[in-house]
Amino acid sequence: MLIDADLRRRGLRDSVSIDLFTAEPGPMGVAGPEATAAVRGMVEAKGIAYHPEHQVTRVDAATRRLFFANGVEAGFDLLVHVPPIRPPRVVVDAGLTGPTGWVEVDRHTLDTRFPGVYAIGDVTAIPLAMGKPLPKAGVFAHGQAEVVARNIAMSIAGHGAAVRFDGHGACFVEAGGGRAGFGSGDFYAEPRPAVLMRRPRRMWHAGKVLFEKHWFWRWL
Ligand SMILES: Cc1cc2nc3c(=O)[nH]c(=O)nc-3n(C[C@H](O)[C@H](O)[C@H](O)COP(=O)(O)OP(=O)(O)OC[C@H]3O[C@@H](n4cnc5c(N)ncnc54)[C@H](O)[C@@H]3O)c2cc1C
């Protein structure tokens, strides 16, 4: 959507086609069918063709061809590709990963099966009641980090109350043109996550800019 916005700004959109290929059946599937329909609608309203269930198996840079597991092929002039996400080698070699290929943790304390060892963020696999794992998102890595840090501090200090990660999270969905959507909710809710997706507005984009500025200011 940001590429779409940039091409419109430069008056080039009519001469460019944008296709979005993804392995997933729909965007933000874990957030439920309403969120999926809302995000897919945002993308398609911009004239971007959305192709779900297309797992890339090979890219031929010389001929600029994409090959998918379902036998489909597509050409491209510019490819914007998110590479496969996998745990760092050192984590696998240390024996921290389990049958899922990721580090299994207690969903509330982030304890691994090794006493005193915690894992947070993308390297973890946290199954949800609806059958999909908790999405890999910065907002969860952040929330989990605060829980683990507080509990370690508490165990050293010997006082205070233990805290638990509760699966709440929120994210902005940049829609281009100075607008963003905003999804938030309880991803641990059962039988499926309770997530509300707000349609793109300038206010949410401004919120994202402020959010980013806040953390740069606090940390850097
Ligand atoms: C295209 C894209 C868009 C995204 N958009 C969003 C979004 O809008 N909102 C959101 O919440 N999340 C988003 N995410 C997800 C978010 O970026 C991740 O969930 C988050 O960064 C995970 O944080 P982490 O600390 O677990 O892992 P990382 O951020 O991957 O940090 C792991 C670090 O470990 C380092 N490392 C690896 N191996 C070693 C080693 N052997 N020795 C030392 N260091 C090592 C890596 O270099 C890296 O810096 C997006 C991700 C992608 C790819």
The ligand as an SDF file (V2000), in Angstrom:
LIG
                    3D

 53 58  0  0  0  0  0  0  0  0999 V2000
    8.2220   -6.9320    6.8010 C   0  0  0  0  0  0  0  0  0  0  0  0
    7.8790   -7.0010    8.2760 C   0  0  0  0  0  0  0  0  0  0  0  0
    6.9340   -6.1220    8.7880 C   0  0  0  0  0  0  0  0  0  0  0  0
    6.5830   -6.1550   10.1320 C   0  0  0  0  0  0  0  0  0  0  0  0
    5.6560   -5.2720   10.6400 N   0  0  0  0  0  0  0  0  0  0  0  0
    5.3450   -5.2860   11.9370 C   0  0  0  0  0  0  0  0  0  0  0  0
    4.3970   -4.3640   12.4760 C   0  0  0  0  0  0  0  0  0  0  0  0
    3.8450   -3.5270   11.7670 O   0  0  0  0  0  0  0  0  0  0  0  0
    4.1080   -4.4250   13.8010 N   0  0  0  0  0  0  0  0  0  0  0  0
    4.7010   -5.3350   14.6300 C   0  0  0  0  0  0  0  0  0  0  0  0
    4.4030   -5.3390   15.8340 O   0  0  0  0  0  0  0  0  0  0  0  0
    5.6150   -6.2280   14.1610 N   0  0  0  0  0  0  0  0  0  0  0  0
    5.9400   -6.2280   12.8350 C   0  0  0  0  0  0  0  0  0  0  0  0
    6.8500   -7.1340   12.3390 N   0  0  0  0  0  0  0  0  0  0  0  0
    7.3940   -8.1370   13.2170 C   0  0  0  0  0  0  0  0  0  0  0  0
    8.5170   -7.5970   14.1200 C   0  0  0  0  0  0  0  0  0  0  0  0
    9.5020   -6.9820   13.3160 O   0  0  0  0  0  0  0  0  0  0  0  0
    9.1140   -8.7570   14.9030 C   0  0  0  0  0  0  0  0  0  0  0  0
    8.0770   -9.5110   15.4990 O   0  0  0  0  0  0  0  0  0  0  0  0
   10.0450   -8.2810   15.9850 C   0  0  0  0  0  0  0  0  0  0  0  0
   11.1160   -7.5500   15.4290 O   0  0  0  0  0  0  0  0  0  0  0  0
   10.5760   -9.4630   16.7900 C   0  0  0  0  0  0  0  0  0  0  0  0
   11.4980   -9.0240   17.7180 O   0  0  0  0  0  0  0  0  0  0  0  0
   12.5580  -10.0340   18.2780 P   0  0  0  0  0  0  0  0  0  0  0  0
   13.3830   -9.2440   19.2400 O   0  0  0  0  0  0  0  0  0  0  0  0
   11.8880  -11.2810   18.7550 O   0  0  0  0  0  0  0  0  0  0  0  0
   13.4340  -10.5010   17.0180 O   0  0  0  0  0  0  0  0  0  0  0  0
   14.3520   -9.6130   16.0570 P   0  0  0  0  0  0  0  0  0  0  0  0
   13.8360   -8.2120   15.9350 O   0  0  0  0  0  0  0  0  0  0  0  0
   14.5210  -10.4360   14.8230 O   0  0  0  0  0  0  0  0  0  0  0  0
   15.7090   -9.5310   16.8580 O   0  0  0  0  0  0  0  0  0  0  0  0
   16.5820  -10.6370   16.9440 C   0  0  0  0  0  0  0  0  0  0  0  0
   17.9960  -10.0780   16.9190 C   0  0  0  0  0  0  0  0  0  0  0  0
   18.9200  -11.1360   17.1790 O   0  0  0  0  0  0  0  0  0  0  0  0
   20.0430  -10.9270   16.3470 C   0  0  0  0  0  0  0  0  0  0  0  0
   20.7590  -12.1980   16.2240 N   0  0  0  0  0  0  0  0  0  0  0  0
   20.4220  -13.2830   15.4970 C   0  0  0  0  0  0  0  0  0  0  0  0
   21.3420  -14.2410   15.6170 N   0  0  0  0  0  0  0  0  0  0  0  0
   22.3040  -13.7560   16.4470 C   0  0  0  0  0  0  0  0  0  0  0  0
   23.5260  -14.2880   16.9740 C   0  0  0  0  0  0  0  0  0  0  0  0
   23.9630  -15.5200   16.6650 N   0  0  0  0  0  0  0  0  0  0  0  0
   24.2530  -13.4970   17.7920 N   0  0  0  0  0  0  0  0  0  0  0  0
   23.8230  -12.2420   18.1160 C   0  0  0  0  0  0  0  0  0  0  0  0
   22.6800  -11.7090   17.6610 N   0  0  0  0  0  0  0  0  0  0  0  0
   21.9280  -12.4520   16.8320 C   0  0  0  0  0  0  0  0  0  0  0  0
   19.4520  -10.4360   15.0400 C   0  0  0  0  0  0  0  0  0  0  0  0
   20.4230   -9.7620   14.2670 O   0  0  0  0  0  0  0  0  0  0  0  0
   18.3620   -9.4910   15.5550 C   0  0  0  0  0  0  0  0  0  0  0  0
   18.8450   -8.1690   15.7420 O   0  0  0  0  0  0  0  0  0  0  0  0
    7.2090   -7.1070   10.9840 C   0  0  0  0  0  0  0  0  0  0  0  0
    8.1740   -7.9930   10.4640 C   0  0  0  0  0  0  0  0  0  0  0  0
    8.4970   -7.9530    9.1250 C   0  0  0  0  0  0  0  0  0  0  0  0
    9.5450   -8.9020    8.5900 C   0  0  0  0  0  0  0  0  0  0  0  0
  1  2  1  0
  2  3  1  0
  2 52  2  0
  3  4  2  0
  4  5  1  0
  4 50  1  0
  5  6  2  0
  6  7  1  0
  6 13  1  0
  7  8  2  0
  7  9  1  0
  9 10  1  0
 10 11  2  0
 10 12  1  0
 12 13  2  0
 13 14  1  0
 14 15  1  0
 14 50  1  0
 15 16  1  0
 16 17  1  0
 16 18  1  0
 18 19  1  0
 18 20  1  0
 20 21  1  0
 20 22  1  0
 22 23  1  0
 23 24  1  0
 24 25  2  0
 24 26  1  0
 24 27  1  0
 27 28  1  0
 28 29  2  0
 28 30  1  0
 28 31  1  0
 31 32  1  0
 32 33  1  0
 33 34  1  0
 33 48  1  0
 34 35  1  0
 35 36  1  0
 35 46  1  0
 36 37  1  0
 36 45  1  0
 37 38  2  0
 38 39  1  0
 39 40  1  0
 39 45  2  0
 40 41  1  0
 40 42  2  0
 42 43  1  0
 43 44  2  0
 44 45  1  0
 46 47  1  0
 46 48  1  0
 48 49  1  0
 50 51  2  0
 51 52  1  0
 52 53  1  0
M  END
$$$$
